[in-house]
Amino acid sequence: PPPPPSGPLLPLRIGSIGPDFARAVATDAAGNGYVVSYFANSVDFDPSGGSLVRTALGPYDIALAKYAADGTFRWAFTLGGVDADVPFDVTLAPDGGLYVTGYVTSGALCNGHPLPNAGGRDIMLLRVSAAGSCDWAIAMGGTGNDEGHDLAVDANGEVLVTGSFSGSLD
């Protein structure tokens, strides 16, 4: 038989023993894929046999991972707090950064800075640099459950978010 191929194979599979769900994918002009997901327990985001294990702080944490066109792992960023944090959409910015929307609960951090939580789920808008670090994140909400569902970025880099909220929201 022929020797096994070297390097990553597509499709690839990552996950843990708990629930893991890919929510959205974005691709850039070079063919890199950005997968936004949420996960439980511990996950190794490097399918090539390397090791980049992240452990969820709550029942679900948000993950954004970059893979080259051939499936080679590039980086992973995670965000989460003490309760469920879930993404809904990811899109590229004109400068190569990425925006993610979804919801966060209490205790989520961006570069060591806590996102405020008004109660329940709060709409989250997160910007991740092209290198995979948190540039900034905001959370908006009231005492009920609020979620960011879809987003778009225009040519000037302005971000538009749609979602749902209950009660009053500032």
Summary of the structure (lengths in Angstrom):
residues: 170
radius of gyration: 16.4
end to end distance: 64.2
largest distance: 65.4
contacts: 539
relative contact order: 0.15
helix: 0%
strand: 47%
